[in-house]
Amino acid sequence: MYLYTYLSLQSFVEGCNVSGGENALVLQAENLLHTVPSKEYQYGLSLLRKAIRLYEEQKGISPENSKQDIPFFREKRRLLIGPELDIYKLSFYADEHVITSQLQSVKQPYLKLAIDYEQLAEHCLFENMFLIRCKYDEEEVVKNFVSQMDREYDKFFYDEEHSGFTADSHFFSLLCNACLEVKEPRFAGEQEWKLAVLRSPSEADYRYADGKLTASLPLSLPLASIRRVTFPDPESDELNYSALAGFMQHIGLSPERYLEGLIE
């Protein structure tokens, strides 16, 4: 199986690292909670809150003992309660023909990369990264969250001054999954996967541009996981296409084998 992603030609050229060690493509992962509309990740969190309500109804928990209103974020920050960790992600798609919202933020000219799923998954396993398939079935998502409340409900707590978890709680993982995995059913056609890592804010790179301060994190993918490179309109940008073929040869990716249009 292949997964597909879009990136600018500039990001591809600047991200290819062939100076010693394993050849790699370094991409800038975005801070999930800072770079996507809040409604995108709030949808998953709303289903988690719904699951807490349904669980309390099943167990007959009184309103005065309810945990439905537990804050999910630190005060005045887009940072989930729990460990001081941000979520950084790269997006991939199982359908190579889908036109996604990712393209809106990619600078022209751009490329589409086909990545070998198995090699990417193995790389994530050894590099402490997560490769997560998004979920679009609201009923199944809520059902799964409710089932996990049997193990987690007694392990998180809050009052007017404190929110927290017991040492054996996995509630922070539920919060992360709600933000990362869960998407509205109308986006099901995208078949999105997310490559994600959790990092302290102190580990990020920060850049101020166009009136906005953004955080990103460099993530390294093996060049050997690339199976095809597509330049969408080579006829109208022949110079860049030709130069791309030369660059790929320079980094050890045979253009005759990997560059669409030259593939024999």
ChimeraX commands (.cxc) that place a marker at each C-alpha (Angstrom):
marker #1 position 0.00,0.00,0.00 radius 0.5
marker #1 position 1.11,3.53,-0.76 radius 0.5
marker #1 position 0.34,6.74,1.12 radius 0.5
marker #1 position 0.42,10.08,-0.67 radius 0.5
marker #1 position 1.40,13.54,0.46 radius 0.5
marker #1 position 1.80,16.97,-1.12 radius 0.5
marker #1 position 4.68,19.36,-0.58 radius 0.5
marker #1 position 6.26,22.28,-2.37 radius 0.5
marker #1 position 9.19,21.72,-4.69 radius 0.5
marker #1 position 11.17,24.02,-2.40 radius 0.5
marker #1 position 10.40,21.88,0.68 radius 0.5
marker #1 position 11.42,18.73,-1.18 radius 0.5
marker #1 position 14.76,20.15,-2.36 radius 0.5
marker #1 position 15.60,21.78,0.98 radius 0.5
marker #1 position 14.48,18.71,2.93 radius 0.5
marker #1 position 16.56,16.11,1.13 radius 0.5
marker #1 position 19.58,15.25,3.28 radius 0.5
marker #1 position 22.22,13.07,1.67 radius 0.5
marker #1 position 25.25,14.18,3.68 radius 0.5
marker #1 position 26.32,11.09,5.60 radius 0.5
marker #1 position 24.27,8.36,7.21 radius 0.5
marker #1 position 20.96,7.19,5.79 radius 0.5
marker #1 position 19.57,9.40,3.03 radius 0.5
marker #1 position 16.54,11.20,4.41 radius 0.5
marker #1 position 13.77,13.63,3.58 radius 0.5
marker #1 position 13.29,16.11,6.42 radius 0.5
marker #1 position 9.85,17.73,6.53 radius 0.5
marker #1 position 8.47,20.36,8.89 radius 0.5
marker #1 position 5.62,18.91,10.95 radius 0.5
marker #1 position 2.97,21.40,12.00 radius 0.5
marker #1 position 1.69,21.95,15.51 radius 0.5
marker #1 position -1.75,20.37,15.17 radius 0.5
marker #1 position -3.58,22.63,17.60 radius 0.5
marker #1 position -2.04,25.83,16.19 radius 0.5
marker #1 position -2.28,25.23,12.45 radius 0.5
marker #1 position -5.72,23.70,11.87 radius 0.5
marker #1 position -9.12,25.34,12.52 radius 0.5
marker #1 position -10.24,24.72,16.08 radius 0.5
marker #1 position -13.46,23.10,14.87 radius 0.5
marker #1 position -11.39,20.33,13.22 radius 0.5
marker #1 position -9.95,19.00,16.48 radius 0.5
marker #1 position -12.85,20.19,18.66 radius 0.5
marker #1 position -15.10,17.75,16.81 radius 0.5
marker #1 position -13.22,14.74,18.20 radius 0.5
marker #1 position -13.07,16.27,21.67 radius 0.5
marker #1 position -16.83,16.88,21.56 radius 0.5
marker #1 position -17.34,13.15,20.93 radius 0.5
marker #1 position -15.10,12.32,23.89 radius 0.5
marker #1 position -17.18,14.63,26.09 radius 0.5
marker #1 position -20.34,12.97,24.75 radius 0.5
marker #1 position -18.87,9.58,25.69 radius 0.5
marker #1 position -18.28,10.78,29.26 radius 0.5
marker #1 position -21.94,11.84,29.45 radius 0.5
marker #1 position -23.20,8.52,28.06 radius 0.5
marker #1 position -21.00,6.56,30.45 radius 0.5
marker #1 position -22.32,8.54,33.41 radius 0.5
marker #1 position -25.88,7.90,32.29 radius 0.5
marker #1 position -25.16,4.15,32.03 radius 0.5
marker #1 position -23.63,4.07,35.51 radius 0.5
marker #1 position -26.24,6.33,37.11 radius 0.5
marker #1 position -23.68,8.96,38.17 radius 0.5
marker #1 position -25.40,12.02,39.60 radius 0.5
marker #1 position -25.00,15.50,38.04 radius 0.5
marker #1 position -23.17,16.82,41.11 radius 0.5
marker #1 position -20.50,14.11,40.65 radius 0.5
marker #1 position -20.31,14.48,36.88 radius 0.5
marker #1 position -16.99,14.96,35.07 radius 0.5
marker #1 position -18.55,16.14,31.82 radius 0.5
marker #1 position -17.18,19.66,32.22 radius 0.5
marker #1 position -13.55,18.71,32.80 radius 0.5
marker #1 position -11.37,21.25,30.94 radius 0.5
marker #1 position -9.41,19.68,28.10 radius 0.5
marker #1 position -6.94,22.56,27.74 radius 0.5
marker #1 position -4.59,24.49,29.96 radius 0.5
marker #1 position -5.91,27.95,30.76 radius 0.5
marker #1 position -5.50,30.43,27.87 radius 0.5
marker #1 position -3.37,27.98,25.85 radius 0.5
marker #1 position -3.96,25.50,23.04 radius 0.5
marker #1 position -2.18,22.87,25.10 radius 0.5
marker #1 position -3.95,19.77,26.37 radius 0.5
marker #1 position -4.04,19.20,30.11 radius 0.5
marker #1 position -1.55,16.62,31.30 radius 0.5
marker #1 position 2.10,16.47,30.28 radius 0.5
marker #1 position 3.50,19.67,28.76 radius 0.5
marker #1 position 3.52,18.20,25.25 radius 0.5
marker #1 position 2.39,19.55,21.90 radius 0.5
marker #1 position 1.18,17.42,18.98 radius 0.5
marker #1 position 3.04,17.75,15.67 radius 0.5
marker #1 position 1.76,16.05,12.52 radius 0.5
marker #1 position 2.29,15.36,8.84 radius 0.5
marker #1 position -0.68,14.37,6.68 radius 0.5
marker #1 position -0.82,11.48,4.20 radius 0.5
marker #1 position -3.69,10.08,2.14 radius 0.5
marker #1 position -4.53,6.57,0.97 radius 0.5
marker #1 position -6.25,7.77,-2.23 radius 0.5
marker #1 position -3.81,9.34,-4.68 radius 0.5
marker #1 position -6.60,11.05,-6.63 radius 0.5
marker #1 position -8.21,12.90,-3.72 radius 0.5
marker #1 position -7.86,16.68,-3.79 radius 0.5
marker #1 position -7.44,17.68,-0.17 radius 0.5
marker #1 position -7.36,20.90,1.83 radius 0.5
marker #1 position -3.63,20.27,2.29 radius 0.5
marker #1 position -3.03,21.71,-1.19 radius 0.5
marker #1 position -4.33,25.11,-0.10 radius 0.5
marker #1 position -1.29,25.64,2.11 radius 0.5
marker #1 position 1.33,24.17,-0.26 radius 0.5
marker #1 position 3.39,26.68,-2.23 radius 0.5
marker #1 position 3.60,26.39,-5.99 radius 0.5
marker #1 position 5.12,24.54,-7.74 radius 0.5
marker #1 position 4.36,21.40,-5.76 radius 0.5
marker #1 position 4.95,17.65,-5.85 radius 0.5
marker #1 position 2.92,14.59,-4.90 radius 0.5
marker #1 position 4.94,11.83,-3.26 radius 0.5
marker #1 position 3.92,8.18,-3.08 radius 0.5
marker #1 position 5.34,6.65,0.11 radius 0.5
marker #1 position 5.62,2.93,0.87 radius 0.5
marker #1 position 3.36,2.33,3.87 radius 0.5
marker #1 position 5.29,-0.62,5.31 radius 0.5
marker #1 position 8.63,1.18,5.23 radius 0.5
marker #1 position 7.10,4.29,6.75 radius 0.5
marker #1 position 5.38,2.28,9.49 radius 0.5
marker #1 position 8.63,0.48,10.33 radius 0.5
marker #1 position 10.50,3.80,10.45 radius 0.5
marker #1 position 7.90,5.23,12.84 radius 0.5
marker #1 position 8.21,2.20,15.10 radius 0.5
marker #1 position 11.96,2.73,15.57 radius 0.5
marker #1 position 11.78,6.54,15.78 radius 0.5
marker #1 position 9.02,6.77,18.42 radius 0.5
marker #1 position 6.54,8.29,15.97 radius 0.5
marker #1 position 2.90,7.36,15.48 radius 0.5
marker #1 position 1.25,6.56,12.15 radius 0.5
marker #1 position -2.48,6.90,12.70 radius 0.5
marker #1 position -5.40,6.25,10.36 radius 0.5
marker #1 position -8.20,8.78,10.80 radius 0.5
marker #1 position -11.66,7.62,11.87 radius 0.5
marker #1 position -14.87,9.00,10.37 radius 0.5
marker #1 position -17.68,6.87,11.86 radius 0.5
marker #1 position -19.11,8.98,14.67 radius 0.5
marker #1 position -21.11,6.14,16.24 radius 0.5
marker #1 position -18.11,3.81,16.36 radius 0.5
marker #1 position -15.86,6.53,17.76 radius 0.5
marker #1 position -18.26,7.33,20.61 radius 0.5
marker #1 position -18.77,3.61,21.32 radius 0.5
marker #1 position -15.00,3.12,21.55 radius 0.5
marker #1 position -14.59,6.09,23.89 radius 0.5
marker #1 position -17.40,4.85,26.15 radius 0.5
marker #1 position -15.81,1.39,26.38 radius 0.5
marker #1 position -12.54,2.98,27.54 radius 0.5
marker #1 position -14.32,4.92,30.28 radius 0.5
marker #1 position -14.60,1.65,32.23 radius 0.5
marker #1 position -10.82,1.82,32.72 radius 0.5
marker #1 position -10.27,5.57,32.75 radius 0.5
marker #1 position -13.21,7.27,34.43 radius 0.5
marker #1 position -11.90,6.91,37.99 radius 0.5
marker #1 position -8.39,7.99,36.95 radius 0.5
marker #1 position -9.03,11.62,35.98 radius 0.5
marker #1 position -10.32,14.41,38.18 radius 0.5
marker #1 position -10.84,18.16,38.38 radius 0.5
marker #1 position -12.16,20.92,40.60 radius 0.5
marker #1 position -12.08,24.72,40.46 radius 0.5
marker #1 position -8.32,24.81,41.02 radius 0.5
marker #1 position -6.91,21.56,39.68 radius 0.5
marker #1 position -7.24,19.10,36.80 radius 0.5
marker #1 position -5.21,15.95,36.56 radius 0.5
marker #1 position -4.82,12.20,36.27 radius 0.5
marker #1 position -3.64,9.35,38.43 radius 0.5
marker #1 position -0.28,7.80,37.61 radius 0.5
marker #1 position -1.81,4.91,35.65 radius 0.5
marker #1 position -4.24,7.05,33.64 radius 0.5
marker #1 position -4.33,7.00,29.84 radius 0.5
marker #1 position -6.77,9.89,29.60 radius 0.5
marker #1 position -4.16,12.17,28.00 radius 0.5
marker #1 position -3.83,9.56,25.23 radius 0.5
marker #1 position -7.60,9.70,24.73 radius 0.5
marker #1 position -7.39,13.48,24.36 radius 0.5
marker #1 position -4.61,13.14,21.79 radius 0.5
marker #1 position -6.51,10.48,19.87 radius 0.5
marker #1 position -9.63,12.63,19.85 radius 0.5
marker #1 position -7.65,15.48,18.27 radius 0.5
marker #1 position -5.59,13.38,15.87 radius 0.5
marker #1 position -7.75,10.47,14.76 radius 0.5
marker #1 position -11.30,11.73,14.68 radius 0.5
marker #1 position -12.61,13.66,11.69 radius 0.5
marker #1 position -16.09,14.56,10.51 radius 0.5
marker #1 position -17.79,11.94,8.28 radius 0.5
marker #1 position -17.92,14.41,5.36 radius 0.5
marker #1 position -14.12,14.07,5.03 radius 0.5
marker #1 position -14.16,10.27,4.84 radius 0.5
marker #1 position -13.23,10.30,1.15 radius 0.5
marker #1 position -9.81,11.74,1.99 radius 0.5
marker #1 position -8.76,8.51,3.77 radius 0.5
marker #1 position -6.24,10.55,5.77 radius 0.5
marker #1 position -3.40,9.16,7.84 radius 0.5
marker #1 position -1.38,11.29,10.24 radius 0.5
marker #1 position 2.24,10.82,11.22 radius 0.5
marker #1 position 2.49,12.36,14.67 radius 0.5
marker #1 position 4.92,13.00,17.51 radius 0.5
marker #1 position 4.57,14.52,20.97 radius 0.5
marker #1 position 7.18,17.08,21.94 radius 0.5
marker #1 position 7.77,19.78,24.54 radius 0.5
marker #1 position 7.23,23.38,23.31 radius 0.5
marker #1 position 10.91,23.98,24.07 radius 0.5
marker #1 position 11.91,21.52,21.33 radius 0.5
marker #1 position 10.04,23.26,18.52 radius 0.5
marker #1 position 11.27,25.69,15.86 radius 0.5
marker #1 position 9.45,29.02,15.86 radius 0.5
marker #1 position 8.96,31.38,12.94 radius 0.5
marker #1 position 7.14,34.70,12.68 radius 0.5
marker #1 position 5.71,35.56,9.27 radius 0.5
marker #1 position 2.64,37.37,7.92 radius 0.5
marker #1 position 1.61,38.48,11.39 radius 0.5
marker #1 position 1.60,34.97,12.82 radius 0.5
marker #1 position 3.98,33.08,15.10 radius 0.5
marker #1 position 4.08,29.40,14.14 radius 0.5
marker #1 position 5.78,26.35,15.63 radius 0.5
marker #1 position 7.07,23.38,13.66 radius 0.5
marker #1 position 9.26,20.35,14.20 radius 0.5
marker #1 position 11.61,18.69,11.68 radius 0.5
marker #1 position 10.76,15.03,11.08 radius 0.5
marker #1 position 13.01,12.74,9.08 radius 0.5
marker #1 position 11.65,10.14,6.63 radius 0.5
marker #1 position 13.87,7.67,4.74 radius 0.5
marker #1 position 14.34,8.55,1.08 radius 0.5
marker #1 position 14.11,4.83,0.39 radius 0.5
marker #1 position 10.41,4.92,1.33 radius 0.5
marker #1 position 9.61,7.10,-1.72 radius 0.5
marker #1 position 8.05,5.11,-4.55 radius 0.5
marker #1 position 6.99,7.82,-6.99 radius 0.5
marker #1 position 7.38,11.57,-7.44 radius 0.5
marker #1 position 4.73,13.41,-9.45 radius 0.5
marker #1 position 5.18,16.91,-10.85 radius 0.5
marker #1 position 1.54,17.78,-11.67 radius 0.5
marker #1 position 2.02,19.87,-14.83 radius 0.5
marker #1 position 5.46,19.30,-16.39 radius 0.5
marker #1 position 4.43,20.68,-19.79 radius 0.5
marker #1 position 3.81,24.18,-18.43 radius 0.5
marker #1 position 6.94,24.20,-16.23 radius 0.5
marker #1 position 9.43,22.26,-18.28 radius 0.5
marker #1 position 12.50,23.92,-16.73 radius 0.5
marker #1 position 11.60,22.95,-13.16 radius 0.5
marker #1 position 10.63,19.45,-14.28 radius 0.5
marker #1 position 13.96,18.96,-16.04 radius 0.5
marker #1 position 15.88,20.36,-13.07 radius 0.5
marker #1 position 13.92,18.10,-10.72 radius 0.5
marker #1 position 15.02,15.07,-12.74 radius 0.5
marker #1 position 18.63,16.16,-12.34 radius 0.5
marker #1 position 18.19,16.80,-8.62 radius 0.5
marker #1 position 16.69,13.36,-8.08 radius 0.5
marker #1 position 19.62,11.78,-9.85 radius 0.5
marker #1 position 21.91,13.84,-7.58 radius 0.5
marker #1 position 20.31,12.43,-4.40 radius 0.5
marker #1 position 20.22,8.85,-5.64 radius 0.5
marker #1 position 16.58,8.59,-6.78 radius 0.5
marker #1 position 16.76,7.50,-10.41 radius 0.5
marker #1 position 14.34,9.82,-12.28 radius 0.5
marker #1 position 13.71,7.12,-14.89 radius 0.5
marker #1 position 12.45,4.89,-12.11 radius 0.5
marker #1 position 10.74,7.31,-9.73 radius 0.5
marker #1 position 9.70,10.48,-11.60 radius 0.5
marker #1 position 6.28,10.22,-13.23 radius 0.5
marker #1 position 6.54,11.09,-16.92 radius 0.5
marker #1 position 9.99,9.55,-17.20 radius 0.5
marker #1 position 8.98,6.18,-15.78 radius 0.5
marker #1 position 9.41,3.60,-18.50 radius 0.5
marker link #1:1,2 radius 0.2
marker link #1:2,3 radius 0.2
marker link #1:3,4 radius 0.2
marker link #1:4,5 radius 0.2
marker link #1:5,6 radius 0.2
marker link #1:6,7 radius 0.2
marker link #1:7,8 radius 0.2
marker link #1:8,9 radius 0.2
marker link #1:9,10 radius 0.2
marker link #1:10,11 radius 0.2
marker link #1:11,12 radius 0.2
marker link #1:12,13 radius 0.2
marker link #1:13,14 radius 0.2
marker link #1:14,15 radius 0.2
marker link #1:15,16 radius 0.2
marker link #1:16,17 radius 0.2
marker link #1:17,18 radius 0.2
marker link #1:18,19 radius 0.2
marker link #1:19,20 radius 0.2
marker link #1:20,21 radius 0.2
marker link #1:21,22 radius 0.2
marker link #1:22,23 radius 0.2
marker link #1:23,24 radius 0.2
marker link #1:24,25 radius 0.2
marker link #1:25,26 radius 0.2
marker link #1:26,27 radius 0.2
marker link #1:27,28 radius 0.2
marker link #1:28,29 radius 0.2
marker link #1:29,30 radius 0.2
marker link #1:30,31 radius 0.2
marker link #1:31,32 radius 0.2
marker link #1:32,33 radius 0.2
marker link #1:33,34 radius 0.2
marker link #1:34,35 radius 0.2
marker link #1:35,36 radius 0.2
marker link #1:36,37 radius 0.2
marker link #1:37,38 radius 0.2
marker link #1:38,39 radius 0.2
marker link #1:39,40 radius 0.2
marker link #1:40,41 radius 0.2
marker link #1:41,42 radius 0.2
marker link #1:42,43 radius 0.2
marker link #1:43,44 radius 0.2
marker link #1:44,45 radius 0.2
marker link #1:45,46 radius 0.2
marker link #1:46,47 radius 0.2
marker link #1:47,48 radius 0.2
marker link #1:48,49 radius 0.2
marker link #1:49,50 radius 0.2
marker link #1:50,51 radius 0.2
marker link #1:51,52 radius 0.2
marker link #1:52,53 radius 0.2
marker link #1:53,54 radius 0.2
marker link #1:54,55 radius 0.2
marker link #1:55,56 radius 0.2
marker link #1:56,57 radius 0.2
marker link #1:57,58 radius 0.2
marker link #1:58,59 radius 0.2
marker link #1:59,60 radius 0.2
marker link #1:60,61 radius 0.2
marker link #1:61,62 radius 0.2
marker link #1:62,63 radius 0.2
marker link #1:63,64 radius 0.2
marker link #1:64,65 radius 0.2
marker link #1:65,66 radius 0.2
marker link #1:66,67 radius 0.2
marker link #1:67,68 radius 0.2
marker link #1:68,69 radius 0.2
marker link #1:69,70 radius 0.2
marker link #1:70,71 radius 0.2
marker link #1:71,72 radius 0.2
marker link #1:72,73 radius 0.2
marker link #1:73,74 radius 0.2
marker link #1:74,75 radius 0.2
marker link #1:75,76 radius 0.2
marker link #1:76,77 radius 0.2
marker link #1:77,78 radius 0.2
marker link #1:78,79 radius 0.2
marker link #1:79,80 radius 0.2
marker link #1:80,81 radius 0.2
marker link #1:81,82 radius 0.2
marker link #1:82,83 radius 0.2
marker link #1:83,84 radius 0.2
marker link #1:84,85 radius 0.2
marker link #1:85,86 radius 0.2
marker link #1:86,87 radius 0.2
marker link #1:87,88 radius 0.2
marker link #1:88,89 radius 0.2
marker link #1:89,90 radius 0.2
marker link #1:90,91 radius 0.2
marker link #1:91,92 radius 0.2
marker link #1:92,93 radius 0.2
marker link #1:93,94 radius 0.2
marker link #1:94,95 radius 0.2
marker link #1:95,96 radius 0.2
marker link #1:96,97 radius 0.2
marker link #1:97,98 radius 0.2
marker link #1:98,99 radius 0.2
marker link #1:99,100 radius 0.2
marker link #1:100,101 radius 0.2
marker link #1:101,102 radius 0.2
marker link #1:102,103 radius 0.2
marker link #1:103,104 radius 0.2
marker link #1:104,105 radius 0.2
marker link #1:105,106 radius 0.2
marker link #1:106,107 radius 0.2
marker link #1:107,108 radius 0.2
marker link #1:108,109 radius 0.2
marker link #1:109,110 radius 0.2
marker link #1:110,111 radius 0.2
marker link #1:111,112 radius 0.2
marker link #1:112,113 radius 0.2
marker link #1:113,114 radius 0.2
marker link #1:114,115 radius 0.2
marker link #1:115,116 radius 0.2
marker link #1:116,117 radius 0.2
marker link #1:117,118 radius 0.2
marker link #1:118,119 radius 0.2
marker link #1:119,120 radius 0.2
marker link #1:120,121 radius 0.2
marker link #1:121,122 radius 0.2
marker link #1:122,123 radius 0.2
marker link #1:123,124 radius 0.2
marker link #1:124,125 radius 0.2
marker link #1:125,126 radius 0.2
marker link #1:126,127 radius 0.2
marker link #1:127,128 radius 0.2
marker link #1:128,129 radius 0.2
marker link #1:129,130 radius 0.2
marker link #1:130,131 radius 0.2
marker link #1:131,132 radius 0.2
marker link #1:132,133 radius 0.2
marker link #1:133,134 radius 0.2
marker link #1:134,135 radius 0.2
marker link #1:135,136 radius 0.2
marker link #1:136,137 radius 0.2
marker link #1:137,138 radius 0.2
marker link #1:138,139 radius 0.2
marker link #1:139,140 radius 0.2
marker link #1:140,141 radius 0.2
marker link #1:141,142 radius 0.2
marker link #1:142,143 radius 0.2
marker link #1:143,144 radius 0.2
marker link #1:144,145 radius 0.2
marker link #1:145,146 radius 0.2
marker link #1:146,147 radius 0.2
marker link #1:147,148 radius 0.2
marker link #1:148,149 radius 0.2
marker link #1:149,150 radius 0.2
marker link #1:150,151 radius 0.2
marker link #1:151,152 radius 0.2
marker link #1:152,153 radius 0.2
marker link #1:153,154 radius 0.2
marker link #1:154,155 radius 0.2
marker link #1:155,156 radius 0.2
marker link #1:156,157 radius 0.2
marker link #1:157,158 radius 0.2
marker link #1:158,159 radius 0.2
marker link #1:159,160 radius 0.2
marker link #1:160,161 radius 0.2
marker link #1:161,162 radius 0.2
marker link #1:162,163 radius 0.2
marker link #1:163,164 radius 0.2
marker link #1:164,165 radius 0.2
marker link #1:165,166 radius 0.2
marker link #1:166,167 radius 0.2
marker link #1:167,168 radius 0.2
marker link #1:168,169 radius 0.2
marker link #1:169,170 radius 0.2
marker link #1:170,171 radius 0.2
marker link #1:171,172 radius 0.2
marker link #1:172,173 radius 0.2
marker link #1:173,174 radius 0.2
marker link #1:174,175 radius 0.2
marker link #1:175,176 radius 0.2
marker link #1:176,177 radius 0.2
marker link #1:177,178 radius 0.2
marker link #1:178,179 radius 0.2
marker link #1:179,180 radius 0.2
marker link #1:180,181 radius 0.2
marker link #1:181,182 radius 0.2
marker link #1:182,183 radius 0.2
marker link #1:183,184 radius 0.2
marker link #1:184,185 radius 0.2
marker link #1:185,186 radius 0.2
marker link #1:186,187 radius 0.2
marker link #1:187,188 radius 0.2
marker link #1:188,189 radius 0.2
marker link #1:189,190 radius 0.2
marker link #1:190,191 radius 0.2
marker link #1:191,192 radius 0.2
marker link #1:192,193 radius 0.2
marker link #1:193,194 radius 0.2
marker link #1:194,195 radius 0.2
marker link #1:195,196 radius 0.2
marker link #1:196,197 radius 0.2
marker link #1:197,198 radius 0.2
marker link #1:198,199 radius 0.2
marker link #1:199,200 radius 0.2
marker link #1:200,201 radius 0.2
marker link #1:201,202 radius 0.2
marker link #1:202,203 radius 0.2
marker link #1:203,204 radius 0.2
marker link #1:204,205 radius 0.2
marker link #1:205,206 radius 0.2
marker link #1:206,207 radius 0.2
marker link #1:207,208 radius 0.2
marker link #1:208,209 radius 0.2
marker link #1:209,210 radius 0.2
marker link #1:210,211 radius 0.2
marker link #1:211,212 radius 0.2
marker link #1:212,213 radius 0.2
marker link #1:213,214 radius 0.2
marker link #1:214,215 radius 0.2
marker link #1:215,216 radius 0.2
marker link #1:216,217 radius 0.2
marker link #1:217,218 radius 0.2
marker link #1:218,219 radius 0.2
marker link #1:219,220 radius 0.2
marker link #1:220,221 radius 0.2
marker link #1:221,222 radius 0.2
marker link #1:222,223 radius 0.2
marker link #1:223,224 radius 0.2
marker link #1:224,225 radius 0.2
marker link #1:225,226 radius 0.2
marker link #1:226,227 radius 0.2
marker link #1:227,228 radius 0.2
marker link #1:228,229 radius 0.2
marker link #1:229,230 radius 0.2
marker link #1:230,231 radius 0.2
marker link #1:231,232 radius 0.2
marker link #1:232,233 radius 0.2
marker link #1:233,234 radius 0.2
marker link #1:234,235 radius 0.2
marker link #1:235,236 radius 0.2
marker link #1:236,237 radius 0.2
marker link #1:237,238 radius 0.2
marker link #1:238,239 radius 0.2
marker link #1:239,240 radius 0.2
marker link #1:240,241 radius 0.2
marker link #1:241,242 radius 0.2
marker link #1:242,243 radius 0.2
marker link #1:243,244 radius 0.2
marker link #1:244,245 radius 0.2
marker link #1:245,246 radius 0.2
marker link #1:246,247 radius 0.2
marker link #1:247,248 radius 0.2
marker link #1:248,249 radius 0.2
marker link #1:249,250 radius 0.2
marker link #1:250,251 radius 0.2
marker link #1:251,252 radius 0.2
marker link #1:252,253 radius 0.2
marker link #1:253,254 radius 0.2
marker link #1:254,255 radius 0.2
marker link #1:255,256 radius 0.2
marker link #1:256,257 radius 0.2
marker link #1:257,258 radius 0.2
marker link #1:258,259 radius 0.2
marker link #1:259,260 radius 0.2
marker link #1:260,261 radius 0.2
marker link #1:261,262 radius 0.2
marker link #1:262,263 radius 0.2
marker link #1:263,264 radius 0.2
view
